[in-house]
Amino acid sequence: MFGATLEKKEETIATVGHRHWSRVEFDNNAVENTIRPIALLRKNALFAGSEIGGRNWALMASVIGTCKLNGIEPYAYLTWLFEKMAAGHPRSEYDKLLPWHCPNGRFGIE
């Protein structure tokens, strides 16, 4: 009798496990699509030319990545930023020039 109960329990666990695993997606495209731009940037950064070029590359990649994470189109942000700086925006208020303050180029984050 104990053996039959144990077999029934194992069968139930196998069934529950099967139902559970049938809902799990074995495809990781979402993760790959998230990581791909980072990997491409890292590969392309090998051709920065110098240490200063690599630092500038990293700075621009950081700004562009911050724009994308905040739902701002990078080109629209950089245009807005350079226009504000050229118009004489005071250095004491540079925190108001961060991407999330940009009124232009907003898009929905997917």
Secondary structure, 3 states (H helix, E strand, C coil): CHHHHHHHHHHHHHHHHHHHHHCCCCCCHHHHHHHHHHHHHHHHHHHCCCHHHHHHHHHHHHHHHHHHHCCECHHHHHHHHHHHHHCCCCHHHHHHHCHHHCCCCECCCC
